[in-house]
Structure formats: structure tokens, C-alpha cells
Amino acid sequence: MRIIFMGTPEFAVPTLDALVHAGHEVGAVYTRAPRPAGRGLDILPSPAHLAAERLRLPVETPSSLKSPQAAAAFARYGADVAVVVAYGLILPKAVLDAPRRGCLNLHASLLPRWRGAAPIERAIMAGDRQTGIAVMRMEEGLDTGPVALEQRVAIGPEVTAGELREELSRRGADLMVGALAALAKNALAFTPQAEKGASYAPKIGKGETRIDWSKSAREIHNLVRALSPSPGAVFEADFGKGLERVKVLRSRPVAQSGKPGLVLDARPTVACGSGALQLVEVQRAGKAPMPAEEFLRGARLPAGTLLGVAS
């Protein structure tokens, strides 16, 4: 089939690779324009952009698809179907209607739960024990279209968003290849989503990354997992040069207690509103992630220290 692929982050790359490997003709890759990234704020192409260049595919980076000119440029590719994986721009009706067989979206949840931009993070933050990956037909609503295929995936109690994202991206690539094979044979059936049980997964706000030690250890542990490796759940501590933000990338709830935010021992373990949290892997500003014991060699955090909430 002749495809327009639309995606931006690393999550989208396995699907693009799988479609090319399966023999589909990718007329163009639509992705977000290069933007500043990293500590040096270098202007960098998106992971999907780099993958398209590696595969020698044409790349389009419009800032919007809402204009008649953008819709006409999209339609000129004459695609049978558009495949959308974490693209990041709204597709107006003129674009949705352009491909002969419509637009298929790969979404990282079991719809209708966690429609929206951050389904992986929201599922972990909520303590969900399972999620999944779904192929749906796009319509003008936010992730409201009918679902064709889905695959369920367990969420382990220690799994991070980064680990879950990698697994879902691999499974999603295979699922989309299967969906297109069925679509080519007119054998892809769609089931409307139920409205009961619908929930939304908005982007993670900056204020949500702050650890509130008055919450339970389990809630904070889920926050840590949901925001690891990026943007990271953060707290502040003074290591002798003023307050410094520290990311917690891995943690472990334990059965200890004390005043919320109080460092209880040298592991270090921090008391929460209910239970306590042992810090397992952390990252100081400007440094690489490190095990907590290595972190403590260069950062004094003795028992009795009261940690603050990052501002």
C-alpha cells in the first residue's frame, strides 16, 4: 500500500521501520520540525526525521496542517492510508479524509481509557496493572475513533515509563503491520469505543514532577516510575552549595515511618505520608543517572535531613 507516515519521537521509529520492511511504499514522512534540544540547545531533527533520512524517504515538517495549502500538499501524495504514531499535530478533517482508506493511529493504551497525549505516564501514575497498544481509525475527536486491533500488556510493579514505552513501541510496530495486511484484504474490522470508562491523559505539567512527601510511598513510587527517565520526579536538597534539584529515577516502597520528607537512614530511605521510599537510582543536575549509593559518595544526605519539595 502507498502510505504517508506521521510520527515524531523514538516511539514512532519501530513502526516506520516495520512498514518499510514489510514492503509498503512510504510516499513521505511527516514529522515535527527540528527544534532546540539538549544542554546546548542545538537544533536537532526528530527521531522519526532521522529514521526517514536513513531510509531515504522524503520528509515534510509543516508547523500546522490547518491551511488549505497544507491539506492540498498532503493530498497530492495520493496515499492509500496514513499511519500516525505520536505525531504531535492535530489532523483537520481535510487531512483525515485525504487518504483513500483513511488514517490509522497507533495509541498506547486500551481505549477508551487514557485518551490523549500521555497514556503511558498516566497509566503508571494511576497504579494500573495493565495497559496495551491499539490500532484505531482516526476521526476529529481526541482518540475517539473505532478500534481495529489491540494487544494487552501487563504493567509490572517496578517497570518505568521508559521501559514500558519501549515494549509498546515494539509490539505496536507488529500490530500496525498486521492491521495494514488486513486492510489490504478488506478484512480489517472496526469496533466503536464505549464511552463508559473513558478517561483522558493530558501532558505532564511541570508542577506534577515535584515529589510531595506527604503522599503515600506507593503514590510517590508510581510517580517516580511514570516520569522515569524523563522528565523525572524531583525533590530539593542542600549539599552545602544551596538547594539543588535531584531526580529520582528508581525507588522502592518500604515499611518504615516518620515525618514526611525526613531521611530515615543512609540507604537513603525517606519517610512519606504513609510508609517510606528507598531511593534506588537518582540523577543530580548536570550529571548522569547513578545508583543511590554512588550518589551518596558525593552528596551528603544524613539521617535526620528534612527534604523539601522542588520549586
Backbone as numpy.savetxt, mean C-alpha at the origin, in Angstrom:
# Nx Ny Nz CAx CAy CAz Cx Cy Cz
-4.51 -9.75 -26.35 -5.36 -8.56 -26.35 -4.47 -7.31 -26.35
-5.02 -6.22 -26.89 -4.29 -4.95 -26.87 -4.68 -4.20 -25.60
-3.67 -3.86 -24.79 -3.89 -3.36 -23.44 -3.27 -1.97 -23.28
-3.94 -1.13 -22.52 -3.29 0.03 -21.91 -3.12 -0.32 -20.45
-1.90 -0.22 -19.96 -1.62 -0.50 -18.55 -1.49 0.81 -17.81
-2.11 0.89 -16.62 -2.11 2.11 -15.84 -1.71 1.77 -14.40
-0.54 2.20 -13.98 -0.06 1.90 -12.64 1.13 2.77 -12.30
1.45 2.85 -11.02 2.54 3.72 -10.59 3.55 3.06 -9.66
3.16 2.52 -8.48 4.17 2.06 -7.52 4.71 0.68 -7.85
5.64 0.22 -7.02 6.22 -1.11 -7.19 5.16 -2.19 -7.19
4.08 -1.98 -6.47 2.98 -2.94 -6.42 2.45 -3.28 -7.81
2.53 -2.33 -8.75 1.98 -2.53 -10.09 2.90 -3.31 -11.01
4.19 -3.33 -10.71 5.17 -3.87 -11.65 5.00 -5.36 -11.94
4.76 -6.24 -10.95 4.59 -7.66 -11.28 3.46 -7.91 -12.28
2.37 -7.14 -12.18 1.27 -7.34 -13.12 1.68 -6.93 -14.53
2.38 -5.80 -14.66 2.85 -5.39 -15.99 3.77 -6.44 -16.58
4.72 -6.93 -15.80 5.62 -7.97 -16.29 4.85 -9.23 -16.71
3.88 -9.62 -15.91 3.12 -10.84 -16.20 2.30 -10.70 -17.48
1.74 -9.53 -17.71 0.94 -9.32 -18.92 1.81 -9.40 -20.17
2.98 -8.80 -20.11 3.89 -8.87 -21.25 4.35 -10.31 -21.48
4.69 -11.00 -20.39 5.13 -12.39 -20.49 4.03 -13.28 -21.06
2.78 -12.95 -20.77 1.65 -13.75 -21.27 1.35 -13.49 -22.73
2.04 -12.53 -23.35 1.89 -12.30 -24.77 0.92 -11.20 -25.16
0.42 -10.46 -24.18 -0.49 -9.37 -24.52 0.30 -8.20 -25.11
-0.35 -7.45 -25.98 0.26 -6.27 -26.58 -0.06 -5.05 -25.72
0.94 -4.50 -25.08 0.75 -3.32 -24.24 1.04 -2.09 -25.09
-0.03 -1.38 -25.48 0.13 -0.23 -26.35 0.80 0.94 -25.67
0.55 1.09 -24.36 1.17 2.19 -23.61 1.05 1.91 -22.13
1.97 2.48 -21.37 1.91 2.44 -19.90 1.64 3.86 -19.42
0.51 4.05 -18.77 0.18 5.32 -18.15 0.63 5.26 -16.68
1.36 6.28 -16.25 1.86 6.31 -14.88 1.99 7.75 -14.42
2.17 7.94 -13.12 2.32 9.30 -12.60 3.65 9.88 -13.07
3.66 11.19 -13.26 4.85 11.86 -13.74 5.99 11.76 -12.73
7.25 11.80 -13.18 8.39 11.80 -12.24 8.23 12.92 -11.21
8.64 12.62 -9.97 8.49 13.59 -8.89 9.66 13.50 -7.94
9.87 14.54 -7.10 10.99 14.48 -6.15 10.85 13.32 -5.18
11.95 12.66 -4.89 11.93 11.51 -3.96 13.29 11.39 -3.30
13.30 10.75 -2.13 14.55 10.51 -1.42 15.03 11.75 -0.69
16.11 11.59 0.05 16.65 12.69 0.86 17.14 13.84 -0.01
17.64 13.52 -1.23 18.13 14.55 -2.12 17.07 15.19 -2.98
15.81 14.68 -2.86 14.68 15.17 -3.64 14.99 15.17 -5.14
15.69 14.12 -5.59 15.94 13.95 -7.02 14.63 13.64 -7.72
14.48 14.11 -8.96 13.29 13.84 -9.75 13.42 12.43 -10.32
12.55 11.53 -9.85 12.68 10.12 -10.21 11.41 9.61 -10.89
11.55 8.79 -11.94 10.39 8.14 -12.54 9.79 7.13 -11.57
8.52 6.82 -11.74 7.87 5.83 -10.89 8.41 4.44 -11.20
8.23 3.48 -10.29 8.64 2.10 -10.59 8.00 1.54 -11.86
6.72 1.86 -12.10 6.07 1.38 -13.33 6.69 2.03 -14.57
7.08 3.29 -14.45 7.75 3.98 -15.55 9.07 3.28 -15.88
9.86 2.97 -14.86 11.13 2.29 -15.08 10.92 0.90 -15.69
9.88 0.21 -15.23 9.58 -1.12 -15.79 9.19 -1.01 -17.26
8.41 0.02 -17.59 8.01 0.21 -18.99 9.22 0.47 -19.88
10.17 1.27 -19.38 11.38 1.52 -20.16 12.19 0.24 -20.33
12.25 -0.55 -19.27 12.97 -1.84 -19.37 12.32 -2.75 -20.41
11.01 -2.68 -20.51 10.26 -3.52 -21.45 10.10 -2.85 -22.82
10.65 -1.63 -22.96 10.59 -0.86 -24.21 9.16 -0.59 -24.63
8.39 -0.12 -23.68 6.99 0.22 -23.93 6.82 1.74 -23.88
5.92 2.30 -24.70 5.65 3.74 -24.65 5.09 4.13 -23.28
5.47 5.31 -22.81 5.03 5.79 -21.49 4.29 7.11 -21.64
3.17 7.23 -20.94 2.40 8.47 -20.88 2.31 8.90 -19.41
2.56 10.21 -19.17 2.53 10.70 -17.79 1.66 11.96 -17.67
0.39 11.89 -18.05 -0.46 13.08 -17.93 -0.70 13.43 -16.46
-0.84 14.73 -16.18 -1.13 15.15 -14.81 -2.60 14.96 -14.48
-3.44 14.82 -15.51 -4.87 14.61 -15.33 -5.41 13.95 -16.59
-6.53 13.25 -16.45 -7.20 12.63 -17.60 -8.57 13.27 -17.85
-8.84 14.39 -17.20 -10.18 14.97 -17.23 -10.48 15.79 -18.47
-9.46 16.24 -19.19 -9.70 17.08 -20.36 -10.11 16.24 -21.57
-10.87 16.82 -22.50 -11.21 16.09 -23.73 -9.97 15.66 -24.51
-8.92 16.48 -24.47 -7.70 16.13 -25.19 -7.04 14.88 -24.60
-7.02 14.79 -23.26 -6.43 13.61 -22.62 -7.24 12.37 -22.93
-8.56 12.49 -22.90 -9.42 11.34 -23.21 -9.26 10.90 -24.66
-9.12 11.87 -25.57 -8.95 11.53 -26.97 -7.61 10.84 -27.21
-6.55 11.31 -26.53 -5.24 10.69 -26.67 -5.28 9.25 -26.17
-6.00 9.03 -25.08 -6.16 7.68 -24.53 -6.89 6.79 -25.52
-7.98 7.30 -26.10 -8.80 6.50 -27.01 -8.04 6.13 -28.28
-7.11 6.98 -28.70 -6.39 6.71 -29.95 -5.54 5.43 -29.89
-5.26 4.94 -28.70 -4.51 3.69 -28.60 -5.35 2.47 -29.01
-6.65 2.63 -29.08 -7.50 1.55 -29.55 -7.40 0.29 -28.72
-7.37 0.43 -27.40 -7.19 -0.73 -26.52 -8.44 -1.59 -26.44
-8.22 -2.89 -26.33 -9.32 -3.80 -26.01 -9.74 -3.61 -24.56
-8.75 -3.41 -23.69 -9.01 -3.31 -22.25 -7.90 -2.49 -21.60
-8.27 -1.77 -20.56 -7.27 -1.11 -19.73 -7.13 -1.89 -18.43
-5.90 -2.07 -17.99 -5.61 -2.74 -16.72 -5.04 -1.70 -15.78
-5.70 -1.51 -14.64 -5.35 -0.45 -13.71 -4.90 -1.05 -12.39
-3.69 -0.70 -11.96 -3.13 -1.21 -10.70 -2.48 -0.05 -9.95
-3.19 0.50 -8.96 -2.64 1.57 -8.12 -2.09 2.71 -8.96
-2.92 3.21 -9.88 -2.48 4.26 -10.80 -2.34 5.60 -10.09
-3.38 6.02 -9.37 -3.27 7.25 -8.61 -4.00 8.44 -9.18
-4.60 8.30 -10.37 -5.43 9.36 -10.94 -6.84 8.85 -11.16
-7.80 9.76 -11.06 -9.21 9.41 -11.31 -9.42 9.22 -12.81
-10.13 8.16 -13.17 -10.46 7.90 -14.57 -11.88 8.42 -14.84
-12.03 9.48 -15.63 -13.37 9.99 -15.94 -14.12 9.03 -16.87
-15.41 9.27 -17.04 -16.25 8.36 -17.81 -15.75 8.18 -19.24
-15.27 9.25 -19.85 -14.79 9.14 -21.23 -13.62 8.16 -21.35
-12.78 8.11 -20.34 -11.66 7.17 -20.33 -12.15 5.76 -20.01
-13.03 5.64 -19.02 -13.57 4.33 -18.66 -14.27 3.66 -19.83
-14.91 4.47 -20.67 -15.69 3.92 -21.79 -14.86 3.68 -23.04
-13.61 4.15 -23.08 -12.82 4.07 -24.31 -12.42 2.65 -24.70
-11.86 1.82 -23.80 -11.47 0.47 -24.21 -12.70 -0.38 -24.57
-12.57 -1.17 -25.59 -13.70 -1.96 -26.09 -14.28 -2.89 -25.04
-13.43 -3.44 -24.16 -13.89 -4.38 -23.13 -13.86 -3.77 -21.74
-13.71 -2.46 -21.66 -13.76 -1.79 -20.37 -12.41 -1.71 -19.66
-12.46 -1.34 -18.39 -11.26 -1.18 -17.57 -11.33 -2.13 -16.39
-10.28 -2.90 -16.18 -10.19 -3.83 -15.07 -9.20 -3.30 -14.04
-9.61 -3.33 -12.78 -8.77 -2.83 -11.70 -8.37 -3.98 -10.78
-7.10 -3.98 -10.36 -6.62 -4.93 -9.37 -6.61 -4.22 -8.03
-7.44 -4.70 -7.09 -7.60 -4.00 -5.81 -7.20 -4.93 -4.66
-6.45 -4.39 -3.70 -5.87 -5.21 -2.63 -6.77 -5.32 -1.41
-7.96 -5.83 -1.60 -8.84 -6.17 -0.47 -9.93 -7.09 -0.97
-10.73 -7.58 -0.04 -11.91 -8.37 -0.37 -13.10 -7.42 -0.40
-13.38 -6.88 -1.55 -14.45 -5.90 -1.68 -15.81 -6.49 -1.29
-16.67 -5.66 -0.63 -16.60 -4.20 -0.51 -15.83 -3.68 0.70
-15.15 -4.54 1.45 -14.37 -4.05 2.59 -13.11 -3.36 2.08
-12.83 -2.21 2.63 -11.65 -1.42 2.35 -11.54 -0.96 0.90
-12.61 -0.31 0.43 -12.51 0.44 -0.82 -11.62 1.66 -0.56
-10.86 2.08 -1.57 -10.08 3.30 -1.39 -8.58 3.09 -1.51
-7.82 4.10 -1.07 -6.41 4.22 -1.40 -5.47 3.37 -0.56
-5.85 3.01 0.67 -4.90 2.33 1.57 -5.51 1.06 2.17
-5.95 0.13 1.34 -6.62 -1.07 1.88 -5.71 -1.98 2.68
-4.45 -2.08 2.31 -3.53 -2.97 3.03 -3.27 -2.43 4.43
-2.94 -1.14 4.51 -2.66 -0.53 5.80 -3.88 -0.57 6.71
-5.05 -0.25 6.17 -6.26 -0.21 6.98 -6.65 -1.60 7.50
-6.46 -2.61 6.69 -6.78 -3.97 7.14 -5.91 -4.38 8.32
-4.62 -4.07 8.26 -3.73 -4.43 9.36 -4.02 -3.58 10.59
-4.24 -2.29 10.41 -4.55 -1.42 11.54 -5.80 -1.89 12.27
-6.77 -2.41 11.53 -8.02 -2.87 12.13 -7.90 -4.24 12.78
-6.74 -4.90 12.60 -6.57 -6.23 13.17 -7.23 -7.32 12.36
-7.54 -7.07 11.08 -8.16 -8.10 10.24 -7.24 -9.32 10.16
-7.87 -10.48 10.13 -7.09 -11.72 10.03 -6.96 -12.23 8.60
-7.73 -11.64 7.69 -7.57 -12.00 6.29 -7.91 -10.81 5.40
-7.35 -10.84 4.22 -7.66 -9.86 3.20 -7.63 -10.61 1.88
-7.34 -9.92 0.81 -7.30 -10.61 -0.47 -6.96 -9.66 -1.59
-7.04 -10.18 -2.79 -6.79 -9.41 -4.00 -7.94 -9.68 -4.95
-8.44 -8.63 -5.60 -9.64 -8.77 -6.42 -9.45 -8.10 -7.77
-10.05 -8.70 -8.80 -10.16 -8.07 -10.11 -11.59 -7.60 -10.27
-11.76 -6.30 -10.51 -13.10 -5.73 -10.65 -13.17 -4.88 -11.91
-14.37 -4.71 -12.42 -14.59 -3.81 -13.55 -14.84 -2.42 -13.01
-14.12 -1.45 -13.52 -14.21 -0.10 -12.99 -15.46 0.62 -13.48
-16.01 1.43 -12.58 -17.08 2.35 -12.91 -16.76 3.67 -12.23
-17.68 4.64 -12.31 -17.35 5.97 -11.81 -17.25 6.04 -10.28
-17.89 5.12 -9.55 -17.78 5.11 -8.10 -16.41 4.66 -7.64
-16.08 4.93 -6.38 -14.78 4.56 -5.82 -14.76 3.08 -5.46
-14.15 2.27 -6.32 -14.01 0.82 -6.09 -15.35 0.14 -5.85
-16.37 0.59 -6.58 -17.72 0.05 -6.39 -18.12 -0.93 -7.49
-17.28 -1.14 -8.49 -17.64 -1.96 -9.63 -17.77 -3.43 -9.30
-18.40 -4.20 -10.19 -18.60 -5.64 -9.97 -17.27 -6.40 -9.99
-17.21 -7.45 -9.19 -15.98 -8.23 -9.02 -16.03 -9.48 -9.88
-14.92 -9.78 -10.56 -14.83 -10.98 -11.39 -14.12 -12.11 -10.66
-12.95 -11.81 -10.11 -12.14 -12.83 -9.45 -11.59 -12.26 -8.15
-11.41 -13.13 -7.18 -10.72 -12.71 -5.96 -9.99 -13.90 -5.35
-8.97 -13.59 -4.58 -8.20 -14.63 -3.89 -7.97 -14.17 -2.46
-8.31 -15.02 -1.50 -8.17 -14.67 -0.09 -6.75 -14.95 0.40
-6.29 -14.10 1.31 -4.94 -14.22 1.86 -5.01 -13.96 3.37
-4.45 -14.87 4.16 -4.42 -14.69 5.61 -3.44 -13.57 5.97
-3.78 -12.84 7.04 -2.88 -11.81 7.58 -2.32 -12.35 8.89
-1.06 -12.75 8.89 -0.44 -13.28 10.11 -0.30 -12.20 11.16
-0.17 -12.58 12.43 -0.13 -11.61 13.53 1.12 -10.74 13.55
2.15 -11.11 12.81 3.39 -10.32 12.78 3.66 -9.71 11.41
2.87 -10.02 10.41 3.15 -9.57 9.05 3.03 -8.05 8.97
3.93 -7.44 8.20 3.91 -6.00 8.00 3.22 -5.67 6.68
2.88 -4.39 6.51 2.25 -3.95 5.27 3.16 -4.21 4.08
4.47 -4.00 4.26 5.39 -4.25 3.17 5.39 -5.70 2.73
5.38 -6.61 3.69 5.38 -8.04 3.37 4.06 -8.45 2.72
2.95 -7.94 3.25 1.64 -8.29 2.70 1.49 -7.70 1.30
1.97 -6.49 1.10 1.88 -5.85 -0.21 2.63 -6.67 -1.27
3.80 -7.17 -0.90 4.58 -7.97 -1.84 3.85 -9.25 -2.21
3.25 -9.91 -1.22 2.51 -11.14 -1.51 1.30 -10.86 -2.39
0.56 -9.83 -2.07 -0.64 -9.52 -2.85 -0.28 -9.10 -4.27
0.83 -8.42 -4.44 1.22 -8.02 -5.80 1.56 -9.23 -6.65
2.21 -10.22 -6.06 2.53 -11.45 -6.79 1.26 -12.21 -7.17
0.39 -12.38 -6.18 -0.85 -13.11 -6.45 -1.73 -12.35 -7.44
-1.74 -11.03 -7.30 -2.57 -10.22 -8.18 -2.14 -10.30 -9.63
-0.84 -10.40 -9.88 -0.35 -10.53 -11.25 -0.92 -11.78 -11.91
-0.87 -12.90 -11.20 -1.42 -14.15 -11.74 -2.93 -14.05 -11.92
-3.59 -13.39 -10.97 -5.04 -13.28 -11.04 -5.46 -12.45 -12.26
-4.74 -11.37 -12.54 -5.09 -10.53 -13.69 -4.83 -11.25 -15.00
-3.75 -12.02 -15.09 -3.50 -12.80 -16.30 -4.64 -13.79 -16.53
-5.10 -14.43 -15.46 -6.23 -15.34 -15.58 -7.51 -14.63 -16.00
-7.71 -13.44 -15.46 -8.91 -12.67 -15.80 -8.93 -12.31 -17.29
-7.78 -11.90 -17.82 -7.74 -11.52 -19.23 -7.89 -12.73 -20.15
-7.35 -13.87 -19.72 -7.54 -15.09 -20.50 -9.02 -15.44 -20.59
-9.74 -15.29 -19.47 -11.18 -15.56 -19.48 -11.93 -14.50 -20.28
-11.51 -13.25 -20.15 -12.18 -12.17 -20.88 -12.06 -12.38 -22.39
-10.89 -12.83 -22.84 -10.69 -13.06 -24.27 -11.62 -14.14 -24.81
-12.07 -15.03 -23.93 -12.98 -16.11 -24.33 -14.44 -15.78 -24.00
-14.68 -14.54 -23.61 -16.02 -14.12 -23.17 -16.52 -14.97 -22.00
-15.61 -15.38 -21.14 -15.96 -16.27 -20.03 -15.69 -15.63 -18.68
-15.53 -14.32 -18.63 -15.28 -13.64 -17.37 -16.59 -13.08 -16.83
-17.08 -13.68 -15.76 -18.35 -13.26 -15.17 -18.11 -12.28 -14.03
-19.01 -11.31 -13.89 -18.89 -10.27 -12.87 -20.07 -10.35 -11.90
-19.76 -10.17 -10.61 -20.79 -10.19 -9.57 -20.83 -8.82 -8.90
-22.02 -8.18 -8.87 -22.10 -6.87 -8.21 -21.70 -6.97 -6.74
-21.06 -5.93 -6.24 -20.68 -5.89 -4.83 -21.91 -5.67 -3.96
-21.89 -6.29 -2.79 -22.90 -6.00 -1.78 -22.57 -4.67 -1.13
-23.58 -3.92 -0.79 -23.34 -2.67 -0.06 -23.14 -2.94 1.44
-23.74 -4.01 1.93 -23.55 -4.37 3.33 -22.09 -4.75 3.57
-21.51 -4.20 4.59 -20.12 -4.50 4.91 -19.12 -3.62 4.20
-19.60 -2.64 3.44 -18.67 -1.74 2.75 -17.94 -0.85 3.75
-16.66 -0.66 3.54 -15.87 0.25 4.37 -14.83 0.92 3.48
-14.29 2.02 3.96 -13.38 2.82 3.15 -12.01 2.92 3.78
-11.00 3.01 2.92 -9.60 3.01 3.35 -8.92 4.26 2.83
-9.14 5.40 3.49 -8.48 6.63 3.03 -6.98 6.57 3.21
-6.28 7.47 2.51 -4.83 7.56 2.66 -4.46 7.77 4.12
-3.27 7.32 4.48 -2.78 7.49 5.84 -2.39 8.95 6.05
-3.00 9.59 7.04 -2.67 10.97 7.35 -1.42 11.05 8.21
-0.73 12.18 8.12 0.51 12.33 8.88 0.30 12.14 10.37
-0.82 12.66 10.89 -1.10 12.53 12.32 -1.31 11.10 12.77
-1.66 10.21 11.84 -1.91 8.81 12.20 -0.63 8.03 12.44
0.52 8.57 12.06 1.77 7.83 12.25 2.29 7.94 13.67
1.75 8.82 14.48 2.25 9.03 15.84 1.75 7.94 16.77
2.63 7.40 17.56 2.26 6.38 18.53 1.65 7.05 19.76
0.47 6.63 20.11 -0.21 7.09 21.32 -0.10 5.96 22.34
0.80 6.13 23.30 1.08 5.04 24.24 -0.09 4.75 25.17
-1.12 5.60 25.18 -2.29 5.32 26.01 -3.18 4.25 25.39
-2.95 3.92 24.12 -3.71 2.85 23.48 -3.15 1.49 23.91
-3.89 0.44 23.60 -3.44 -0.90 24.01 -2.22 -1.32 23.21
-1.46 -2.24 23.77 -0.28 -2.76 23.07 -0.66 -3.39 21.74
-1.80 -4.08 21.70 -2.23 -4.71 20.46 -2.55 -3.67 19.39
-3.22 -2.59 19.77 -3.53 -1.53 18.81 -2.25 -0.90 18.26
-1.30 -0.63 19.14 -0.05 -0.01 18.70 0.75 -0.98 17.83
0.76 -2.24 18.20 1.44 -3.26 17.40 0.85 -3.30 15.99
-0.47 -3.24 15.89 -1.11 -3.24 14.58 -0.76 -1.98 13.79
-0.64 -0.85 14.47 -0.23 0.38 13.81 1.19 0.24 13.27
2.08 -0.30 14.09 3.47 -0.50 13.68 3.53 -1.37 12.42
2.81 -2.47 12.43 2.82 -3.38 11.28 2.24 -2.71 10.04
1.16 -1.94 10.23 0.47 -1.31 9.11 1.31 -0.24 8.43
2.21 0.41 9.19 2.99 1.51 8.64 4.44 1.12 8.35
4.75 -0.16 8.44 6.12 -0.63 8.18 6.23 -1.20 6.76
7.21 -0.81 5.97 8.37 0.01 6.35 8.17 1.52 6.20
7.11 1.94 5.54 6.91 3.38 5.31 5.43 3.70 5.40
5.08 4.80 6.05 5.92 5.89 6.56 6.52 5.61 7.94
6.07 4.54 8.61 6.58 4.18 9.93 5.78 4.81 11.05
5.54 4.03 12.11 4.93 4.55 13.33 6.02 5.19 14.16
5.78 6.41 14.69 6.87 7.17 15.29 6.57 7.61 16.73
7.66 7.76 17.50 7.59 8.40 18.81 8.80 9.33 18.91
8.86 10.11 19.98 9.99 11.01 20.19 10.72 10.65 21.46
12.04 10.81 21.43 12.87 10.58 22.61 14.06 11.54 22.56
14.60 11.85 23.73 15.76 12.74 23.83 16.97 11.89 24.16
17.94 11.83 23.22 19.16 11.05 23.42 20.34 11.94 23.77
20.03 13.16 24.25 21.08 14.07 24.67 21.27 15.26 23.76
20.61 15.26 22.60 20.75 16.36 21.64 19.39 16.92 21.26
18.43 16.83 22.18 17.08 17.29 21.87 16.21 16.16 21.37
14.93 16.43 21.22 13.99 15.39 20.81 14.28 14.90 19.40
14.19 13.61 19.23 14.44 12.97 17.94 13.30 12.00 17.64
12.85 12.02 16.41 11.80 11.09 15.98 12.41 9.71 15.69
11.74 8.67 16.16 12.18 7.30 15.95 11.03 6.50 15.36
11.30 5.80 14.26 10.31 4.91 13.68 10.40 3.53 14.33
9.26 2.94 14.62 9.21 1.55 15.07 8.73 0.71 13.90
9.54 -0.22 13.44 9.22 -1.01 12.26 8.74 -2.42 12.59
9.16 -2.92 13.76 8.66 -4.22 14.24 8.54 -4.15 15.75
7.54 -4.86 16.28 7.29 -4.81 17.72 6.69 -6.13 18.16
6.51 -6.25 19.49 5.95 -7.49 20.04 5.16 -7.14 21.31
3.85 -7.39 21.34 3.09 -7.14 22.56 3.51 -8.13 23.65
3.63 -7.65 24.89 4.02 -8.51 26.01 3.13 -8.19 27.22
3.09 -9.14 28.15 2.22 -9.01 29.33 2.94 -8.30 30.47
3.23 -7.01 30.28 3.77 -6.18 31.35 2.89 -4.94 31.46
3.10 -4.16 32.50 2.24 -2.99 32.68 3.02 -1.86 33.34
2.48 -0.66 33.23 3.09 0.52 33.81 2.43 1.75 33.25
2.93 2.91 33.60 2.39 4.16 33.08 2.62 4.23 31.57
1.58 4.54 30.78 1.74 4.59 29.33 2.91 5.47 28.89
3.79 4.91 28.05 4.96 5.61 27.56 6.21 5.39 28.38
6.10 4.67 29.51 7.24 4.45 30.39 8.08 3.28 29.89
9.40 3.50 29.74 10.30 2.42 29.37 10.50 1.53 30.59
10.16 0.24 30.45 10.14 -0.67 31.60 11.45 -1.42 31.79
12.19 -1.66 30.71 13.42 -2.45 30.83 14.35 -2.11 29.67
15.46 -2.83 29.62 16.50 -2.53 28.64 16.31 -3.21 27.30
15.19 -3.87 27.06 15.03 -4.57 25.78 14.91 -3.65 24.56
14.20 -2.55 24.47 13.37 -1.93 25.50 11.90 -2.33 25.35
11.20 -2.35 26.49 9.76 -2.59 26.53 9.10 -1.32 27.04
8.03 -0.90 26.37 7.34 0.35 26.71 5.91 0.03 27.15
5.53 0.57 28.31 4.18 0.36 28.82 3.16 1.08 27.94
2.01 0.46 27.78 0.92 1.02 26.98 -0.32 1.17 27.86
-1.41 1.65 27.30 -2.64 1.77 28.06 -3.10 0.44 28.59
-2.85 -0.61 27.84 -3.11 -1.98 28.26 -1.98 -2.85 27.74
-1.26 -3.53 28.65 -0.11 -4.32 28.24 1.10 -3.44 27.94
2.06 -4.02 27.25 3.28 -3.29 26.91 3.79 -3.77 25.57
4.67 -2.97 24.99 5.18 -3.26 23.65 6.70 -3.33 23.68
7.23 -4.46 23.24 8.67 -4.59 23.09 9.07 -4.11 21.70
10.02 -3.19 21.63 10.50 -2.70 20.35 11.51 -3.70 19.79
11.28 -4.14 18.57 12.11 -5.18 17.96 13.02 -4.62 16.88
12.49 -3.72 16.05 13.29 -3.09 14.99 12.87 -1.63 14.90
13.87 -0.75 14.84 13.58 0.68 14.81 14.46 1.36 13.77
14.18 2.65 13.54 14.98 3.42 12.60 15.07 4.86 13.08
16.28 5.32 13.35 16.51 6.71 13.72 16.58 7.57 12.46
16.33 8.85 12.61 16.36 9.77 11.48 17.72 9.72 10.78
17.68 9.53 9.46 18.90 9.52 8.67 19.70 8.25 8.73
19.19 7.23 9.42 19.93 5.97 9.57 19.11 4.82 9.00
19.78 3.69 8.80 19.12 2.49 8.28 18.33 1.81 9.39
17.32 1.01 9.05 16.64 0.21 10.07 17.62 -0.68 10.80
17.38 -0.91 12.09 18.30 -1.72 12.88 17.54 -2.46 13.98
18.07 -3.61 14.44 17.48 -4.28 15.59 17.52 -3.38 16.81
16.58 -3.55 17.72 16.50 -2.69 18.90 17.78 -2.75 19.72
18.42 -3.92 19.83 19.63 -4.01 20.65 20.77 -3.19 20.04
20.84 -3.13 18.71 21.86 -2.29 18.06 21.52 -0.82 18.24
20.25 -0.48 18.14 19.78 0.89 18.36 20.19 1.39 19.74
20.10 0.52 20.75 20.39 0.94 22.11 21.88 1.15 22.37
22.73 0.64 21.48 24.17 0.89 21.65 24.51 2.35 21.38
23.71 3.01 20.53 23.99 4.39 20.20 22.95 5.36 20.70
21.92 4.87 21.38 20.84 5.73 21.86 20.49 5.32 23.28
20.72 6.20 24.22 20.45 5.89 25.63 18.96 5.99 25.90
18.37 4.86 26.29 16.94 4.82 26.57 16.71 3.95 27.81
17.16 4.41 28.96 17.13 3.56 30.16 15.71 3.37 30.69
15.55 2.31 31.50 14.28 2.09 32.18 13.95 3.32 33.03
12.68 3.68 33.01 12.24 4.88 33.73 12.06 6.09 32.83
12.58 6.01 31.58 12.37 7.10 30.62 10.90 7.15 30.23
10.35 8.34 30.12 8.97 8.50 29.67 8.98 9.05 28.25
8.47 8.26 27.31 8.49 8.63 25.92 7.33 9.55 25.58
7.58 10.45 24.61 6.55 11.36 24.19 5.92 10.93 22.88
4.89 11.65 22.46 4.24 11.41 21.17 4.86 12.37 20.17
5.25 11.85 19.00 5.89 12.70 18.00 4.93 13.78 17.52
5.47 14.99 17.37 4.65 16.11 16.91 4.95 16.47 15.48
